Amino acid sequence: MKSPLIAITAALLMLGATSAANAKGCIKGAVVGGVAGHYAGHHGVLGAAAGCLYGRHEAKEQEKQQQSQQQQNQVNGQGKL
């Protein structure tokens, strides 16, 4: 029971150390990674750190995709009212 609590605490500490823009996706990834790491050999903290990094990466990719879609809509004239 201590490992999941340690993983969540570590994730929250990492979240506090980063800015809000960089933390997007970190909490969800840290929780999932922490639980997976705990069950994969009691490495909850390591899993939380890896999950946070992966979650941030995915959030950045999703944001880039949304921006490119908005730019395409403006070029096609669909973004203007």
PDB file of N, CA, C and O in Angstrom:
ATOM      1  N   MET A   1       0.823  -1.194   0.000  1.00  0.00           N
ATOM      2  CA  MET A   1       0.000   0.000   0.000  1.00  0.00           C
ATOM      3  C   MET A   1       0.862   1.251   0.000  1.00  0.00           C
ATOM      4  O   MET A   1       0.417   2.297  -0.473  1.00  0.00           O
ATOM      5  N   LYS A   2       2.087   1.176   0.518  1.00  0.00           N
ATOM      6  CA  LYS A   2       2.947   2.344   0.557  1.00  0.00           C
ATOM      7  C   LYS A   2       3.407   2.770  -0.832  1.00  0.00           C
ATOM      8  O   LYS A   2       3.513   3.965  -1.110  1.00  0.00           O
ATOM      9  N   SER A   3       3.680   1.809  -1.699  1.00  0.00           N
ATOM     10  CA  SER A   3       4.213   2.138  -3.023  1.00  0.00           C
ATOM     11  C   SER A   3       3.275   3.010  -3.849  1.00  0.00           C
ATOM     12  O   SER A   3       3.738   3.990  -4.432  1.00  0.00           O
ATOM     13  N   PRO A   4       1.975   2.705  -3.929  1.00  0.00           N
ATOM     14  CA  PRO A   4       1.111   3.612  -4.699  1.00  0.00           C
ATOM     15  C   PRO A   4       1.074   5.018  -4.101  1.00  0.00           C
ATOM     16  O   PRO A   4       1.013   6.004  -4.835  1.00  0.00           O
ATOM     17  N   LEU A   5       1.108   5.111  -2.780  1.00  0.00           N
ATOM     18  CA  LEU A   5       1.111   6.430  -2.160  1.00  0.00           C
ATOM     19  C   LEU A   5       2.401   7.173  -2.465  1.00  0.00           C
ATOM     20  O   LEU A   5       2.381   8.381  -2.703  1.00  0.00           O
ATOM     21  N   ILE A   6       3.512   6.468  -2.460  1.00  0.00           N
ATOM     22  CA  ILE A   6       4.790   7.084  -2.794  1.00  0.00           C
ATOM     23  C   ILE A   6       4.795   7.534  -4.250  1.00  0.00           C
ATOM     24  O   ILE A   6       5.294   8.613  -4.568  1.00  0.00           O
ATOM     25  N   ALA A   7       4.242   6.713  -5.128  1.00  0.00           N
ATOM     26  CA  ALA A   7       4.194   7.061  -6.549  1.00  0.00           C
ATOM     27  C   ALA A   7       3.336   8.305  -6.780  1.00  0.00           C
ATOM     28  O   ALA A   7       3.717   9.193  -7.543  1.00  0.00           O
ATOM     29  N   ILE A   8       2.202   8.364  -6.132  1.00  0.00           N
ATOM     30  CA  ILE A   8       1.327   9.524  -6.290  1.00  0.00           C
ATOM     31  C   ILE A   8       1.995  10.766  -5.717  1.00  0.00           C
ATOM     32  O   ILE A   8       1.914  11.843  -6.309  1.00  0.00           O
ATOM     33  N   THR A   9       2.650  10.627  -4.579  1.00  0.00           N
ATOM     34  CA  THR A   9       3.360  11.753  -3.983  1.00  0.00           C
ATOM     35  C   THR A   9       4.475  12.235  -4.901  1.00  0.00           C
ATOM     36  O   THR A   9       4.650  13.439  -5.092  1.00  0.00           O
ATOM     37  N   ALA A  10       5.227  11.298  -5.467  1.00  0.00           N
ATOM     38  CA  ALA A  10       6.302  11.680  -6.384  1.00  0.00           C
ATOM     39  C   ALA A  10       5.742  12.389  -7.610  1.00  0.00           C
ATOM     40  O   ALA A  10       6.328  13.359  -8.090  1.00  0.00           O
ATOM     41  N   ALA A  11       4.622  11.913  -8.113  1.00  0.00           N
ATOM     42  CA  ALA A  11       4.007  12.545  -9.277  1.00  0.00           C
ATOM     43  C   ALA A  11       3.560  13.965  -8.953  1.00  0.00           C
ATOM     44  O   ALA A  11       3.739  14.876  -9.761  1.00  0.00           O
ATOM     45  N   LEU A  12       2.986  14.149  -7.783  1.00  0.00           N
ATOM     46  CA  LEU A  12       2.555  15.487  -7.389  1.00  0.00           C
ATOM     47  C   LEU A  12       3.737  16.424  -7.185  1.00  0.00           C
ATOM     48  O   LEU A  12       3.654  17.611  -7.498  1.00  0.00           O
ATOM     49  N   LEU A  13       4.839  15.893  -6.659  1.00  0.00           N
ATOM     50  CA  LEU A  13       6.037  16.710  -6.511  1.00  0.00           C
ATOM     51  C   LEU A  13       6.595  17.119  -7.867  1.00  0.00           C
ATOM     52  O   LEU A  13       7.023  18.259  -8.050  1.00  0.00           O
ATOM     53  N   MET A  14       6.590  16.189  -8.817  1.00  0.00           N
ATOM     54  CA  MET A  14       7.058  16.517 -10.163  1.00  0.00           C
ATOM     55  C   MET A  14       6.137  17.549 -10.802  1.00  0.00           C
ATOM     56  O   MET A  14       6.597  18.441 -11.515  1.00  0.00           O
ATOM     57  N   LEU A  15       4.862  17.428 -10.550  1.00  0.00           N
ATOM     58  CA  LEU A  15       3.905  18.375 -11.097  1.00  0.00           C
ATOM     59  C   LEU A  15       4.170  19.771 -10.529  1.00  0.00           C
ATOM     60  O   LEU A  15       4.098  20.761 -11.258  1.00  0.00           O
ATOM     61  N   GLY A  16       4.469  19.851  -9.259  1.00  0.00           N
ATOM     62  CA  GLY A  16       4.755  21.129  -8.640  1.00  0.00           C
ATOM     63  C   GLY A  16       6.052  21.742  -9.134  1.00  0.00           C
ATOM     64  O   GLY A  16       6.220  22.961  -9.096  1.00  0.00           O
ATOM     65  N   ALA A  17       6.966  20.908  -9.596  1.00  0.00           N
ATOM     66  CA  ALA A  17       8.243  21.409 -10.076  1.00  0.00           C
ATOM     67  C   ALA A  17       8.178  21.911 -11.505  1.00  0.00           C
ATOM     68  O   ALA A  17       9.088  22.612 -11.948  1.00  0.00           O
ATOM     69  N   THR A  18       7.135  21.574 -12.234  1.00  0.00           N
ATOM     70  CA  THR A  18       7.002  22.013 -13.618  1.00  0.00           C
ATOM     71  C   THR A  18       5.946  23.090 -13.716  1.00  0.00           C
ATOM     72  O   THR A  18       5.127  23.245 -12.811  1.00  0.00           O
ATOM     73  N   SER A  19       5.957  23.828 -14.794  1.00  0.00           N
ATOM     74  CA  SER A  19       4.931  24.839 -15.003  1.00  0.00           C
ATOM     75  C   SER A  19       3.636  24.181 -15.450  1.00  0.00           C
ATOM     76  O   SER A  19       3.623  23.002 -15.804  1.00  0.00           O
ATOM     77  N   ALA A  20       2.570  24.925 -15.435  1.00  0.00           N
ATOM     78  CA  ALA A  20       1.267  24.369 -15.794  1.00  0.00           C
ATOM     79  C   ALA A  20       1.231  23.903 -17.246  1.00  0.00           C
ATOM     80  O   ALA A  20       0.588  22.901 -17.559  1.00  0.00           O
ATOM     81  N   ALA A  21       1.912  24.615 -18.129  1.00  0.00           N
ATOM     82  CA  ALA A  21       1.910  24.237 -19.542  1.00  0.00           C
ATOM     83  C   ALA A  21       2.638  22.915 -19.755  1.00  0.00           C
ATOM     84  O   ALA A  21       2.225  22.122 -20.601  1.00  0.00           O
ATOM     85  N   ASN A  22       3.689  22.663 -19.024  1.00  0.00           N
ATOM     86  CA  ASN A  22       4.451  21.434 -19.171  1.00  0.00           C
ATOM     87  C   ASN A  22       3.821  20.263 -18.437  1.00  0.00           C
ATOM     88  O   ASN A  22       4.165  19.113 -18.709  1.00  0.00           O
ATOM     89  N   ALA A  23       2.906  20.529 -17.513  1.00  0.00           N
ATOM     90  CA  ALA A  23       2.327  19.468 -16.697  1.00  0.00           C
ATOM     91  C   ALA A  23       1.120  18.817 -17.349  1.00  0.00           C
ATOM     92  O   ALA A  23       0.567  17.861 -16.805  1.00  0.00           O
ATOM     93  N   LYS A  24       0.706  19.310 -18.492  1.00  0.00           N
ATOM     94  CA  LYS A  24      -0.471  18.761 -19.154  1.00  0.00           C
ATOM     95  C   LYS A  24      -0.219  17.298 -19.505  1.00  0.00           C
ATOM     96  O   LYS A  24       0.728  16.985 -20.227  1.00  0.00           O
ATOM     97  N   GLY A  25      -1.047  16.419 -19.007  1.00  0.00           N
ATOM     98  CA  GLY A  25      -0.901  14.994 -19.263  1.00  0.00           C
ATOM     99  C   GLY A  25      -0.041  14.266 -18.251  1.00  0.00           C
ATOM    100  O   GLY A  25       0.010  13.036 -18.258  1.00  0.00           O
ATOM    101  N   CYS A  26       0.634  14.996 -17.383  1.00  0.00           N
ATOM    102  CA  CYS A  26       1.568  14.386 -16.440  1.00  0.00           C
ATOM    103  C   CYS A  26       0.845  13.594 -15.352  1.00  0.00           C
ATOM    104  O   CYS A  26       1.257  12.482 -15.023  1.00  0.00           O
ATOM    105  N   ILE A  27      -0.203  14.140 -14.803  1.00  0.00           N
ATOM    106  CA  ILE A  27      -0.867  13.471 -13.676  1.00  0.00           C
ATOM    107  C   ILE A  27      -1.449  12.132 -14.107  1.00  0.00           C
ATOM    108  O   ILE A  27      -1.246  11.113 -13.446  1.00  0.00           O
ATOM    109  N   LYS A  28      -2.166  12.144 -15.209  1.00  0.00           N
ATOM    110  CA  LYS A  28      -2.785  10.903 -15.691  1.00  0.00           C
ATOM    111  C   LYS A  28      -1.714   9.856 -15.998  1.00  0.00           C
ATOM    112  O   LYS A  28      -1.853   8.694 -15.618  1.00  0.00           O
ATOM    113  N   GLY A  29      -0.656  10.264 -16.678  1.00  0.00           N
ATOM    114  CA  GLY A  29       0.425   9.340 -17.009  1.00  0.00           C
ATOM    115  C   GLY A  29       1.147   8.837 -15.778  1.00  0.00           C
ATOM    116  O   GLY A  29       1.535   7.670 -15.713  1.00  0.00           O
ATOM    117  N   ALA A  30       1.333   9.714 -14.794  1.00  0.00           N
ATOM    118  CA  ALA A  30       2.035   9.328 -13.576  1.00  0.00           C
ATOM    119  C   ALA A  30       1.231   8.313 -12.770  1.00  0.00           C
ATOM    120  O   ALA A  30       1.793   7.368 -12.218  1.00  0.00           O
ATOM    121  N   VAL A  31      -0.066   8.507 -12.704  1.00  0.00           N
ATOM    122  CA  VAL A  31      -0.905   7.567 -11.954  1.00  0.00           C
ATOM    123  C   VAL A  31      -0.886   6.199 -12.630  1.00  0.00           C
ATOM    124  O   VAL A  31      -0.683   5.176 -11.975  1.00  0.00           O
ATOM    125  N   VAL A  32      -1.099   6.191 -13.945  1.00  0.00           N
ATOM    126  CA  VAL A  32      -1.103   4.914 -14.669  1.00  0.00           C
ATOM    127  C   VAL A  32       0.272   4.254 -14.596  1.00  0.00           C
ATOM    128  O   VAL A  32       0.372   3.052 -14.353  1.00  0.00           O
ATOM    129  N   GLY A  33       1.327   5.032 -14.805  1.00  0.00           N
ATOM    130  CA  GLY A  33       2.682   4.487 -14.744  1.00  0.00           C
ATOM    131  C   GLY A  33       3.062   4.002 -13.359  1.00  0.00           C
ATOM    132  O   GLY A  33       3.749   2.991 -13.213  1.00  0.00           O
ATOM    133  N   GLY A  34       2.618   4.721 -12.349  1.00  0.00           N
ATOM    134  CA  GLY A  34       2.912   4.309 -10.975  1.00  0.00           C
ATOM    135  C   GLY A  34       2.262   2.993 -10.602  1.00  0.00           C
ATOM    136  O   GLY A  34       2.880   2.137  -9.969  1.00  0.00           O
ATOM    137  N   VAL A  35       1.015   2.840 -10.997  1.00  0.00           N
ATOM    138  CA  VAL A  35       0.307   1.577 -10.719  1.00  0.00           C
ATOM    139  C   VAL A  35       0.951   0.437 -11.500  1.00  0.00           C
ATOM    140  O   VAL A  35       1.186  -0.641 -10.955  1.00  0.00           O
ATOM    141  N   ALA A  36       1.236   0.678 -12.777  1.00  0.00           N
ATOM    142  CA  ALA A  36       1.870  -0.364 -13.597  1.00  0.00           C
ATOM    143  C   ALA A  36       3.239  -0.731 -13.048  1.00  0.00           C
ATOM    144  O   ALA A  36       3.586  -1.911 -12.986  1.00  0.00           O
ATOM    145  N   GLY A  37       4.019   0.264 -12.650  1.00  0.00           N
ATOM    146  CA  GLY A  37       5.336   0.005 -12.092  1.00  0.00           C
ATOM    147  C   GLY A  37       5.268  -0.748 -10.776  1.00  0.00           C
ATOM    148  O   GLY A  37       6.123  -1.587 -10.490  1.00  0.00           O
ATOM    149  N   HIS A  38       4.266  -0.454  -9.983  1.00  0.00           N
ATOM    150  CA  HIS A  38       4.099  -1.146  -8.707  1.00  0.00           C
ATOM    151  C   HIS A  38       3.847  -2.634  -8.928  1.00  0.00           C
ATOM    152  O   HIS A  38       4.439  -3.483  -8.261  1.00  0.00           O
ATOM    153  N   TYR A  39       2.964  -2.936  -9.867  1.00  0.00           N
ATOM    154  CA  TYR A  39       2.644  -4.328 -10.116  1.00  0.00           C
ATOM    155  C   TYR A  39       3.714  -5.049 -10.929  1.00  0.00           C
ATOM    156  O   TYR A  39       3.735  -6.279 -10.965  1.00  0.00           O
ATOM    157  N   ALA A  40       4.593  -4.310 -11.573  1.00  0.00           N
ATOM    158  CA  ALA A  40       5.632  -4.930 -12.402  1.00  0.00           C
ATOM    159  C   ALA A  40       6.950  -5.060 -11.636  1.00  0.00           C
ATOM    160  O   ALA A  40       8.009  -5.144 -12.257  1.00  0.00           O
ATOM    161  N   GLY A  41       6.908  -5.079 -10.353  1.00  0.00           N
ATOM    162  CA  GLY A  41       8.125  -5.306  -9.590  1.00  0.00           C
ATOM    163  C   GLY A  41       8.404  -4.245  -8.543  1.00  0.00           C
ATOM    164  O   GLY A  41       9.564  -3.987  -8.221  1.00  0.00           O
ATOM    165  N   HIS A  42       7.366  -3.628  -8.007  1.00  0.00           N
ATOM    166  CA  HIS A  42       7.507  -2.635  -6.935  1.00  0.00           C
ATOM    167  C   HIS A  42       8.398  -1.468  -7.359  1.00  0.00           C
ATOM    168  O   HIS A  42       9.258  -1.025  -6.596  1.00  0.00           O
ATOM    169  N   HIS A  43       8.189  -0.980  -8.564  1.00  0.00           N
ATOM    170  CA  HIS A  43       8.916   0.190  -9.063  1.00  0.00           C
ATOM    171  C   HIS A  43       7.917   1.298  -9.376  1.00  0.00           C
ATOM    172  O   HIS A  43       7.905   1.841 -10.481  1.00  0.00           O
ATOM    173  N   GLY A  44       7.088   1.625  -8.403  1.00  0.00           N
ATOM    174  CA  GLY A  44       6.032   2.612  -8.603  1.00  0.00           C
ATOM    175  C   GLY A  44       6.540   3.997  -8.918  1.00  0.00           C
ATOM    176  O   GLY A  44       5.983   4.684  -9.775  1.00  0.00           O
ATOM    177  N   VAL A  45       7.594   4.420  -8.236  1.00  0.00           N
ATOM    178  CA  VAL A  45       8.134   5.765  -8.460  1.00  0.00           C
ATOM    179  C   VAL A  45       8.731   5.872  -9.858  1.00  0.00           C
ATOM    180  O   VAL A  45       8.525   6.864 -10.556  1.00  0.00           O
ATOM    181  N   LEU A  46       9.465   4.853 -10.254  1.00  0.00           N
ATOM    182  CA  LEU A  46      10.049   4.849 -11.596  1.00  0.00           C
ATOM    183  C   LEU A  46       8.938   4.835 -12.654  1.00  0.00           C
ATOM    184  O   LEU A  46       9.029   5.536 -13.662  1.00  0.00           O
ATOM    185  N   GLY A  47       7.912   4.051 -12.425  1.00  0.00           N
ATOM    186  CA  GLY A  47       6.773   4.013 -13.348  1.00  0.00           C
ATOM    187  C   GLY A  47       6.047   5.344 -13.405  1.00  0.00           C
ATOM    188  O   GLY A  47       5.613   5.768 -14.477  1.00  0.00           O
ATOM    189  N   ALA A  48       5.909   6.011 -12.263  1.00  0.00           N
ATOM    190  CA  ALA A  48       5.250   7.311 -12.231  1.00  0.00           C
ATOM    191  C   ALA A  48       6.047   8.347 -13.010  1.00  0.00           C
ATOM    192  O   ALA A  48       5.473   9.151 -13.744  1.00  0.00           O
ATOM    193  N   ALA A  49       7.348   8.333 -12.856  1.00  0.00           N
ATOM    194  CA  ALA A  49       8.199   9.280 -13.593  1.00  0.00           C
ATOM    195  C   ALA A  49       8.112   9.031 -15.097  1.00  0.00           C
ATOM    196  O   ALA A  49       7.973   9.971 -15.880  1.00  0.00           O
ATOM    197  N   ALA A  50       8.194   7.771 -15.495  1.00  0.00           N
ATOM    198  CA  ALA A  50       8.100   7.434 -16.916  1.00  0.00           C
ATOM    199  C   ALA A  50       6.713   7.769 -17.458  1.00  0.00           C
ATOM    200  O   ALA A  50       6.589   8.272 -18.575  1.00  0.00           O
ATOM    201  N   GLY A  51       5.683   7.498 -16.684  1.00  0.00           N
ATOM    202  CA  GLY A  51       4.315   7.805 -17.105  1.00  0.00           C
ATOM    203  C   GLY A  51       4.089   9.295 -17.263  1.00  0.00           C
ATOM    204  O   GLY A  51       3.380   9.727 -18.171  1.00  0.00           O
ATOM    205  N   CYS A  52       4.686  10.076 -16.387  1.00  0.00           N
ATOM    206  CA  CYS A  52       4.578  11.528 -16.482  1.00  0.00           C
ATOM    207  C   CYS A  52       5.215  12.026 -17.776  1.00  0.00           C
ATOM    208  O   CYS A  52       4.630  12.842 -18.488  1.00  0.00           O
ATOM    209  N   LEU A  53       6.401  11.539 -18.072  1.00  0.00           N
ATOM    210  CA  LEU A  53       7.089  11.948 -19.305  1.00  0.00           C
ATOM    211  C   LEU A  53       6.288  11.544 -20.537  1.00  0.00           C
ATOM    212  O   LEU A  53       6.148  12.328 -21.477  1.00  0.00           O
ATOM    213  N   TYR A  54       5.764  10.327 -20.532  1.00  0.00           N
ATOM    214  CA  TYR A  54       4.980   9.854 -21.666  1.00  0.00           C
ATOM    215  C   TYR A  54       3.693  10.669 -21.817  1.00  0.00           C
ATOM    216  O   TYR A  54       3.307  11.024 -22.931  1.00  0.00           O
ATOM    217  N   GLY A  55       3.039  10.959 -20.707  1.00  0.00           N
ATOM    218  CA  GLY A  55       1.809  11.744 -20.746  1.00  0.00           C
ATOM    219  C   GLY A  55       2.043  13.148 -21.287  1.00  0.00           C
ATOM    220  O   GLY A  55       1.227  13.667 -22.049  1.00  0.00           O
ATOM    221  N   ARG A  56       3.157  13.763 -20.896  1.00  0.00           N
ATOM    222  CA  ARG A  56       3.504  15.085 -21.414  1.00  0.00           C
ATOM    223  C   ARG A  56       3.754  15.024 -22.913  1.00  0.00           C
ATOM    224  O   ARG A  56       3.321  15.901 -23.661  1.00  0.00           O
ATOM    225  N   HIS A  57       4.458  13.983 -23.346  1.00  0.00           N
ATOM    226  CA  HIS A  57       4.749  13.822 -24.770  1.00  0.00           C
ATOM    227  C   HIS A  57       3.460  13.695 -25.577  1.00  0.00           C
ATOM    228  O   HIS A  57       3.302  14.350 -26.607  1.00  0.00           O
ATOM    229  N   GLU A  58       2.551  12.862 -25.113  1.00  0.00           N
ATOM    230  CA  GLU A  58       1.289  12.664 -25.818  1.00  0.00           C
ATOM    231  C   GLU A  58       0.456  13.943 -25.838  1.00  0.00           C
ATOM    232  O   GLU A  58      -0.186  14.240 -26.846  1.00  0.00           O
ATOM    233  N   ALA A  59       0.456  14.701 -24.746  1.00  0.00           N
ATOM    234  CA  ALA A  59      -0.297  15.951 -24.692  1.00  0.00           C
ATOM    235  C   ALA A  59       0.264  16.964 -25.688  1.00  0.00           C
ATOM    236  O   ALA A  59      -0.494  17.687 -26.334  1.00  0.00           O
ATOM    237  N   LYS A  60       1.580  17.016 -25.812  1.00  0.00           N
ATOM    238  CA  LYS A  60       2.196  17.928 -26.783  1.00  0.00           C
ATOM    239  C   LYS A  60       1.849  17.526 -28.208  1.00  0.00           C
ATOM    240  O   LYS A  60       1.567  18.385 -29.043  1.00  0.00           O
ATOM    241  N   GLU A  61       1.868  16.226 -28.495  1.00  0.00           N
ATOM    242  CA  GLU A  61       1.519  15.748 -29.837  1.00  0.00           C
ATOM    243  C   GLU A  61       0.068  16.079 -30.166  1.00  0.00           C
ATOM    244  O   GLU A  61      -0.236  16.489 -31.286  1.00  0.00           O
ATOM    245  N   GLN A  62      -0.817  15.905 -29.209  1.00  0.00           N
ATOM    246  CA  GLN A  62      -2.228  16.194 -29.419  1.00  0.00           C
ATOM    247  C   GLN A  62      -2.427  17.694 -29.652  1.00  0.00           C
ATOM    248  O   GLN A  62      -3.230  18.091 -30.496  1.00  0.00           O
ATOM    249  N   GLU A  63      -1.704  18.518 -28.912  1.00  0.00           N
ATOM    250  CA  GLU A  63      -1.811  19.962 -29.083  1.00  0.00           C
ATOM    251  C   GLU A  63      -1.316  20.394 -30.469  1.00  0.00           C
ATOM    252  O   GLU A  63      -1.927  21.252 -31.106  1.00  0.00           O
ATOM    253  N   LYS A  64      -0.217  19.805 -30.932  1.00  0.00           N
ATOM    254  CA  LYS A  64       0.289  20.111 -32.275  1.00  0.00           C
ATOM    255  C   LYS A  64      -0.730  19.738 -33.337  1.00  0.00           C
ATOM    256  O   LYS A  64      -0.935  20.484 -34.295  1.00  0.00           O
ATOM    257  N   GLN A  65      -1.372  18.584 -33.170  1.00  0.00           N
ATOM    258  CA  GLN A  65      -2.359  18.125 -34.128  1.00  0.00           C
ATOM    259  C   GLN A  65      -3.566  19.063 -34.162  1.00  0.00           C
ATOM    260  O   GLN A  65      -4.088  19.361 -35.236  1.00  0.00           O
ATOM    261  N   GLN A  66      -4.003  19.521 -33.013  1.00  0.00           N
ATOM    262  CA  GLN A  66      -5.132  20.441 -32.957  1.00  0.00           C
ATOM    263  C   GLN A  66      -4.786  21.774 -33.612  1.00  0.00           C
ATOM    264  O   GLN A  66      -5.616  22.358 -34.308  1.00  0.00           O
ATOM    265  N   GLN A  67      -3.565  22.255 -33.392  1.00  0.00           N
ATOM    266  CA  GLN A  67      -3.149  23.508 -34.006  1.00  0.00           C
ATOM    267  C   GLN A  67      -3.086  23.396 -35.521  1.00  0.00           C
ATOM    268  O   GLN A  67      -3.481  24.323 -36.228  1.00  0.00           O
ATOM    269  N   SER A  68      -2.596  22.278 -36.021  1.00  0.00           N
ATOM    270  CA  SER A  68      -2.515  22.114 -37.472  1.00  0.00           C
ATOM    271  C   SER A  68      -3.917  22.020 -38.081  1.00  0.00           C
ATOM    272  O   SER A  68      -4.139  22.510 -39.189  1.00  0.00           O
ATOM    273  N   GLN A  69      -4.859  21.402 -37.378  1.00  0.00           N
ATOM    274  CA  GLN A  69      -6.235  21.334 -37.866  1.00  0.00           C
ATOM    275  C   GLN A  69      -6.872  22.717 -37.894  1.00  0.00           C
ATOM    276  O   GLN A  69      -7.616  23.038 -38.820  1.00  0.00           O
ATOM    277  N   GLN A  70      -6.588  23.537 -36.891  1.00  0.00           N
ATOM    278  CA  GLN A  70      -7.132  24.893 -36.857  1.00  0.00           C
ATOM    279  C   GLN A  70      -6.565  25.724 -38.000  1.00  0.00           C
ATOM    280  O   GLN A  70      -7.284  26.507 -38.621  1.00  0.00           O
ATOM    281  N   GLN A  71      -5.274  25.554 -38.277  1.00  0.00           N
ATOM    282  CA  GLN A  71      -4.656  26.285 -39.379  1.00  0.00           C
ATOM    283  C   GLN A  71      -5.246  25.859 -40.714  1.00  0.00           C
ATOM    284  O   GLN A  71      -5.474  26.701 -41.582  1.00  0.00           O
ATOM    285  N   GLN A  72      -5.496  24.578 -40.891  1.00  0.00           N
ATOM    286  CA  GLN A  72      -6.101  24.093 -42.130  1.00  0.00           C
ATOM    287  C   GLN A  72      -7.511  24.631 -42.297  1.00  0.00           C
ATOM    288  O   GLN A  72      -7.917  24.973 -43.408  1.00  0.00           O
ATOM    289  N   ASN A  73      -8.257  24.710 -41.209  1.00  0.00           N
ATOM    290  CA  ASN A  73      -9.616  25.245 -41.274  1.00  0.00           C
ATOM    291  C   ASN A  73      -9.606  26.720 -41.658  1.00  0.00           C
ATOM    292  O   ASN A  73     -10.479  27.167 -42.402  1.00  0.00           O
ATOM    293  N   GLN A  74      -8.646  27.473 -41.169  1.00  0.00           N
ATOM    294  CA  GLN A  74      -8.557  28.893 -41.512  1.00  0.00           C
ATOM    295  C   GLN A  74      -8.144  29.068 -42.968  1.00  0.00           C
ATOM    296  O   GLN A  74      -8.629  29.981 -43.637  1.00  0.00           O
ATOM    297  N   VAL A  75      -7.264  28.218 -43.466  1.00  0.00           N
ATOM    298  CA  VAL A  75      -6.845  28.305 -44.863  1.00  0.00           C
ATOM    299  C   VAL A  75      -8.015  27.968 -45.789  1.00  0.00           C
ATOM    300  O   VAL A  75      -8.176  28.592 -46.837  1.00  0.00           O
ATOM    301  N   ASN A  76      -8.815  27.001 -45.411  1.00  0.00           N
ATOM    302  CA  ASN A  76      -9.950  26.591 -46.226  1.00  0.00           C
ATOM    303  C   ASN A  76     -11.142  27.534 -46.084  1.00  0.00           C
ATOM    304  O   ASN A  76     -12.132  27.379 -46.798  1.00  0.00           O
ATOM    305  N   GLY A  77     -11.068  28.491 -45.193  1.00  0.00           N
ATOM    306  CA  GLY A  77     -12.165  29.426 -45.000  1.00  0.00           C
ATOM    307  C   GLY A  77     -13.239  28.919 -44.057  1.00  0.00           C
ATOM    308  O   GLY A  77     -14.258  29.586 -43.875  1.00  0.00           O
ATOM    309  N   GLN A  78     -13.042  27.782 -43.467  1.00  0.00           N
ATOM    310  CA  GLN A  78     -14.050  27.239 -42.569  1.00  0.00           C
ATOM    311  C   GLN A  78     -13.985  27.863 -41.193  1.00  0.00           C
ATOM    312  O   GLN A  78     -14.957  27.782 -40.442  1.00  0.00           O
ATOM    313  N   GLY A  79     -12.890  28.475 -40.841  1.00  0.00           N
ATOM    314  CA  GLY A  79     -12.738  29.060 -39.519  1.00  0.00           C
ATOM    315  C   GLY A  79     -13.308  30.460 -39.419  1.00  0.00           C
ATOM    316  O   GLY A  79     -13.368  31.015 -38.322  1.00  0.00           O
ATOM    317  N   LYS A  80     -13.734  31.055 -40.538  1.00  0.00           N
ATOM    318  CA  LYS A  80     -14.262  32.409 -40.527  1.00  0.00           C
ATOM    319  C   LYS A  80     -15.783  32.395 -40.471  1.00  0.00           C
ATOM    320  O   LYS A  80     -16.434  31.580 -41.124  1.00  0.00           O
ATOM    321  N   LEU A  81     -16.334  33.301 -39.687  1.00  0.00           N
ATOM    322  CA  LEU A  81     -17.789  33.401 -39.590  1.00  0.00           C
ATOM    323  C   LEU A  81     -18.247  34.718 -40.141  1.00  0.00           C
ATOM    324  O   LEU A  81     -19.445  35.000 -40.152  1.00  0.00           O
TER     325      LEU A  81
END
